[in-house]
Amino acid sequence: MDGAAGAEGVHVKKILVALAAAGLGLSGVLAASPAAGAPQGPEHAPPAPAPQWTQCDGLPTGVECTKIEVPLDYGRPKSEKIKIAVSRRKATDTAHYQGAILFNPGGPGGSGLAYPAVMQTRLGPALAAQYDLIGFDPRGVGSSEPSLSCDPNFADPVRPDYVPANITEELAWAQRSQKYAQACGRIYGDLLRNMTTVDSANDMDQIRKALGQEQISYVGYSYGTYLGATYATLFPNRVRRLVLDSIVNPSRVWYEANIDQNHAFEGRAKDFFAWIATYDSTYHLGTTGDEVEKAFYAARAKLKDTPAEGRVGPDEFDDTYLAGGYLKSRWPLLANALSRYLTAGEAAPLLAAYGTYGDSSGDDNTFAVYSAVECSDAAWPRDWPRWHRDMWQSYRAAPFLSWGNAWFNAQCAFWPVHAAHEQRVDGRAVKNALFFQDTKDAATPYEGGVEMHRRFPNSRLVVMDGGGNHGLTGRGDACIDDAWKAYLTDGTLPASRPGPDLHCAPFADPVPPARAAALNAAPTQIDDWVPGER
């Protein structure tokens, strides 16, 4: 053991020397400032004036929009203001009016303005008519002001391979991440001190006040579960009903949560490869999951040598196929693209899949907000040897996502704001809540649902066993949706049981369109809405 430790020490010293040569002094390269956003009470700021509503641009008739002024810094509520974009579809069933219900799709960085229209369909017209359906763009997002963007070209193709071949390539990526963090600090300065989840939770309470509501209901997906849980921690008496779907583990925010994701997505990738092997007569990529996996990485290597149409290299390929880990109804399209590329030399299906699922070039608002929130919510390692060790350890067990996920988050090692306060989630004062979690969810692994359920003693946990999808409610599964709608209709919760309170069978695996036609069956319909997808 001493010999191994000594070798590791020598290796770390070499990395530190290389870091210095590259100009990457990670521990103090940017001016550190404590992040604002310590918990505030319900009277922390005066309410905004009554909002003036107008028809939303680009949204269906009946969805209205406004902007609400909120304090930039809740520690100084009378100082500078920013604007939060809010949308609504008003309740029409006034006889059964249930107040306002807010929705958040996750991210962080996801826009929620379309959700009043989306949720009218998912809830069904009768239930939707009983609520004012409220969407919003959290601070920094989309139509809120200011809307963050640090480097619009950061994700343009073709990027350097996520998986570094040597320490030089690894440090080049680290330097790229550092430059992104520096750009954010240069453009936004003090704004970055006030981009935490606690800040957004305080914004939600300002929305509540502006709507004239004593309490609000809330449905949050993915990161939106952490936002909702934070709101419920700070303002438990303002919560009427609380639904969390596909749940962030509040004990793993955020560095550890991303490592957990690596292993969960690896499992879903292997499920995808095994599914392709089941239909080898359609895809011709191998009769076992291992054979298909080898074909997958052969395609990746080929794209590294020659990116498809100069747009899809190994990173863009990884980003495209990450989409299959969120939703298995995408598997036929992704499998077909892989098959046509390898067996027929056709790049068009792969390029189309990239355009649908992998292309995030040209606008980095979502990534900028993601970075601003996650990098300042909680402490991140600031020493690259720690990242180097942890990411290679993760990669050896989970190559599908590990290095891609590392570079999606490495800017946090250099972020100009140091997290000063990590809000502990505590739901003991919340009177009721309903949680949904899939046991094979890759983006928010199952343990997050269990931990959040533990922290909210009055909650119920509904589990889908092995479906693998991210975002369960409103997809048409009777077991899931009956529980969801019963709770939102009259507060009915499943009976309390040890462990999960209700188990639901998984969604069926998809069937390739050609196979479905041969069986005289309907092809898989892709419900492509996924919360919190990056």
N, C-alpha and C positions, 0 to 999 in steps of 0.2 A: 504493500500500500504506500509506503514512504517513497518508493521509486516512482510509482505512478504519479503521486502528488508532486514530486520534484519535476517530472517531465511536464506536467500541466503548468507548473509555475514558470518554467522556461518558455513554454508556448505563449502564455499570457504576456510575458515580458516582450516577446517578439511582436505581439499584437500592439502593445502600448507604444513601442518604438515606431511601428508602422503608422499608428494613429497620429502620432506627433508629426511625422513626416508629411502626412496628408493634411495637416492643419485641423485635425479633429480632436480638440480638447473637450471631451464630452461633458465633463463635470461642471464647467463654468463658462462655456463658450458664449452663451447669451446671458444678458442681465437677468438675474432671477428676481421675480416679484411674487409675493404671495397672492394666490388666487382669492378673489372675493367670493362671497356666496355662502357664508355661514347661515345656519337656519334662522329664519325670521318668523315672527309671530304673525297672526292673521291681520293685524292692524299696522303692518310695517310701512304701508304707503297709502296715501289717499286714493280713492277710486278714480279712474279716468272718467271724463265726461261721457254722457250717454252716446253710444256710437251712432253714426249716420250710415245707413245701409244703402247700397246700390247693387244692381245686377252685376254679377261677376263676369269679367271677360273670359271667354273660352269655356264656361261651365254651363250646364243646362239651365233653362229658365226655371226660376223659383229658388235658385241658390244665390244668396246675397253675400256681398263682401263689405268689409270695413277694415280700418286700421285703428288700433288702440295704442295710445301712448303709455309707456311704462318706464320706470326708472332704469337707466343703464346699470346703476349700482344701488342695490337695495340697502346698503349701509349708509347711503346718502340719498334718500328718496326724493329730495327736492332739487337734486342736481340734474345733470344732462338726461334727456329722454331719448328713447328709441321707439320704433313702431313695430307692433306685432300684427301681421295680416291674419284676419279671422273671417271665416265663412259660415253660413248657416242656411239650413232649410227649416223654416218655422213649422211647428206642429200644426196640424189641421184638425185633429180630433181633440177639441178643447174639452169635451166632456170627460175624457180620460187623460188629461194632460199630466205628464210626469216630469216636467222641467227640462233642463238642458243636459245633453250628454256630449262630452268631448271625446274626440278620437285622435290618436296619434299612431302613425304607421311605423315608427321606429327610425333607425339610422344608427346614431344620431345624424341628422341632416335631411331626413325625409320630409317632403312637403305634405301637409294634410288638408290643403284647401279643397281638393276634390272629394273628400270623404263624406260630406253630406249627401252627395249624389251617389257615391259608391255604396254607402251604408243603407240608403233607402232600399236598394235592391237586395242587399244581403240580409237585412232585418225583415224584409217583407213590408208591403205598404201599410198593413194594419198596425203593426207595432211601431214602425217608423213614424207614423202619423201622431203618435202620442208624445213624441219628444221634439224639442228643438235640437236638430242635429248640427253639431258645431265642429268645424275643422279649423285648423290654424297652422301657420308656418312658424315654428319656434324661432327664437331670436337668431338672426344670422341667415335664415333659410329663405330662399325663393323671393316671395313678394314682401317679406318683412324688411325693415330698413334699420341699419344697413344690411345688404346681402353680401355675404363674404365670398371672396375669390382671391386666392393668393398667387396662383400660377395657372392660368387657363390651359396651358400646354403641357402640364405635368404628366398627364396620362396619354399623350399622343403616341401613336405607334410609329415605329417599332421600338420598344424599350429594351434596355439591357436585360439579359436573362436573369430572372429572379434568383435562380440557383447559382451561386458564385462558384466558379471553377477553381478559384484560389483566393488568397487573402487580398490581393490587389483588387479583384472584382468586387469582393465583399465591401472593402473600404470605399470603393467608388460609389456603390449604392448608398452606403452610409452618408457619404458626403452629399449625394443628391438629396437625401432626406433632410440633412442639415440645412441645405440651401432653401428647401421648401419652408422649413420652420422659420428661418431668418426672414424670408419674404413675408410670411404672415405677420411676424413681429414688426417689420418695417412699415407695413401698410396699416395695421390696425392697432398697434401699441396697446394703450390701456384698455381698449375694448376686450382684449383677450383675457383680462383679469375677471371678466364678468360673463363668461360663456359656459358656466357649469350647469349640471342638471338641476342643482338647487335654484339657480337663477331662473331656469325655465319653469320650474315648479312654482316659483313666486309669480312669474308671468301668468301662469294658469289661474292663480287666484285673482289676479287683476282682471282677467277675462271674466271670471265668475262675477266679480263686482260689477263690471260694465254691463253684464247681462241682467243684473238685478236679481240674482239667484242666491238664496241662503245656502243651498247645497248644489253640488253637481254630481252627475254620474260620469263614468269614464270607462272607455275601452282602449287599451293600449296593447300594441303588438311589438315583439322583439325588444329593441331598446326602449320602446314606449312603455314596456312593463316596468322598467327601472324608473322611468320618469313618473309613472303613475304611483309606484310604491313610494317614491320620494315625496310626492305631493301628499299622499295619505299619511306619511310619517309626520310631515310638517303641519298638516291641516286636517287631522282625522275627523273633526266635527263638521267639516265641509263636504265630506264624502257621503253620497247617498247610496250609490251602487258602484262597485269596482270590479272590472273584468280585466284580467291579464292573460294574454295568449302568447305562448312561446316565450318562455320567461328567462331573463337574465339572472344569473346567479349573483345575488348581492354580496356574497362573501369573496368573489373573484374579480372584482372591478379593478383595473381593466387588463393589466398585463397578463395575469394568469388566465383570464377568460379567453384570451386569444390563443393561448397555448392549448386550452381545453378544446377550442374549435378545431385546431389542427387534427387532433385525434378523432374527433367526431366526424369531420368531413372525410377522413381517410376511410372510416367504416362505410360511409355512404358511397364513396367512390368504388369500393370493392363490391358493394351491392349492385351498383350500376354495371360494373364489368361482368358480374355473374348473370345479370339479367340479359345482357347482350349475348352471352354465351348460350343462353337458353334458346335464343332465336338465331343460331348460327346459319340456318338455311336462308335467313333474310339478310344478315349482315356480313357473314363470311369473315369474321375476325377471330374465330377460335371457338372451341367447344367447351373450354373451361374459363373461369374467371381469370386465372393466371395467364392464359394465352391472350386473352383480350387486354389485360393490363400491359403485357409486353407490347402489343400492337399500339396501344395508346401512347406509351412512352417512345415508341419508334416514330410515331407521327410527330411527337413533340421535338425529337431530335432532328427530324427532317425539316421542320419549320424553323428550327434554329439556324440550320445551314442556309435555307432558302425560304424566307417568309412568303406566305401566299399573297400574291399581288402586292407585295411590299407593305402589307398592312397587318397580317396575322403572323407574328413570330411566336416564340414559346410562351411569353407572358400573356399575350392576347389569347392564345390557345387555352392557357390555364384559366384565365378570367371567364372565358366562354363556358368551359365545362364545369366551373364552379356552380353555375346555375342549376345543374342537375342535382346538386346536393341540397338545394332548397325545395325542389318540387319534382317528384318523380314522373309526373305527366309530361315533363319535357324530355324524358329519356328517348322516345322514338326519334324525335327531330335531331337530337344530338348524336345518337347512334348512327343515323343515316348519314349525317355530315362526316363523321369519322370513317364510316365504311366507304363512302364515295371517294373520299380523299385518298385512302390507302389502296383500295382495290381497283379504282378506275382513274385515279389521277385527277379527279374533278375537285377544284377548289371552291366552286360557286356555292354549294351547300354550306361549307365551312364559313365562308365569308358572310353568308346570310345569317348563320347562327351567331357569328361574332357581332354583326350589326344589331341583332336583337338582344343578345345577352351580355356581350363582353365589352362593347365600345363605350367608354366613358370619356372620350377625348373632347376637347373644346370647351368644357365648362366644369370647373372643379368646385362649384358651390357646395355640393353634398360632401365632397372630401374635405373641403376647408372647414365646414361646420363640424363634421365628424372629428377632425383633428382638434379643433378648438375645444370641444366638449370633453372628449376622452382624455386628451393630454393634460387637462387641468382639473378633471374630476378627482383623480387619485394619483398617488405617487407612481412614477415609472423609474426603472433603472436608468441611471445616467452614465454608467460605465459600460463601454462597448464589450469588454471581455465577458461580462455577464450575458449580454445578448448573444454574442458569438457562441458561448457554451450552450445556452438554452436552445438556441435555434438549430444548431447542429444536432443536439440530442433529440429534439422534436423531429427533425427531418429524417433521422435514421429510422424512426418508427412510423412516421407519417409524411412521406414525401409529397403527397398530392397538393398540400396547401402550405406547408410550414414556412418556406422562404417567401412565398407570395404574401402571406399574412404578416411576416416580419416587416416587409417593406411597406405594407399598408399602414403600419403603425410606428415605424422607426423614427418618424419625425418627433415622436413624443420623447425620445432620448435627448432631443435638443430644444424642446419647446421653451419659448422665452418666459413662460409663466410656470412657476412651480406650484403644484397643488398644496394648499395650506390646510385644507379641511376636507376630509372624506366623510360625507354624510352617511351615517349608519341607518339602514332601513329597519324600522321597528313598527310593526302593524298591530301591536297589542291593543291599541285604542280604537281600531277600526271594527265596526259592529258586524259587518258581513262583507264577503268578497268571493268571487268565483274565478278559479284559475284553470287554464287549459295547457296541457303539455304533451308532446309526442315523445315516446321513449327513445326514438332514433332521430330526433331533431338534431341536425348538425350545427346550425348557426347558434342555437341556444340549447346546449345539451341538457338532458333530462334532469340532472342533479340540481339545476337552477330552479326548476319547478318545485322540487322537493324542499329545497332550502327556503324558498319564498313562502311556501305553504306553512313551514315551521314557524316562520316569523310573523305570520298572520294567523293567530290561533282560531279566529272565527271564520276562516276561509274554508272553501271546499276545493279539492283538486280533482279535475277530470282528466284522465289519461287516455290517449290513444296508443295502443300497444303495437309498436313496430311499423307505423305508417311511414315515418321518415319525412313528413312534410313540415314546413315552417309556416305557421299560420293555419289554425284549424277551423275557427268559427266562420260561418257564412259560406262554406264550400259545399253544402248540400248533404252532409252526413247527418242522418236523423239523430243518432245518439248524441253527437256534439251539439247540434243546433237546437234540439229540444231542450237541453239543459240551459243553453245560452239564452234562448228566448223566454223560457219560463222565469228565469232570474230577472231579466229586464222587464218582463211583463208585470210581475207582482212580488218579486223578491224571493221566489221559491228556490231553495238550494237542494242539491242531492243530500240524501241522508249521510250523516257523518259515520265514517268507518275507519279502522286502522289503515294507515298508508293512504293510497289514493282512495277517494270517496266514490268514484265511478270509473269503470273501465269501458272503453269503446273499442270495437274491432277496427283494424286499420283499413284505409282506403285500398282498393284492389290495385295490384301492379298494372301498368299500362300494357297494351297489346299493340305491336307494330301495325300501322295502317294496312299494309299488304296482307298481313296475317288475319286482321280483323275482316277484311273483305272476303278472304277464303273461307272464314268461319261464318260468313253472313251476319257478322256482328258489327255494332257501331264502333268506329275508331275512337281512340282516346280523345276526349275533348280537353284542351289545355286551358285551364283557368289560371292565367299567367300572373295574377296578382300575388305578389309575395311581399310581406311586410319586412322592412328593415334590410332589404337586399342591397348589397353594395354594388 
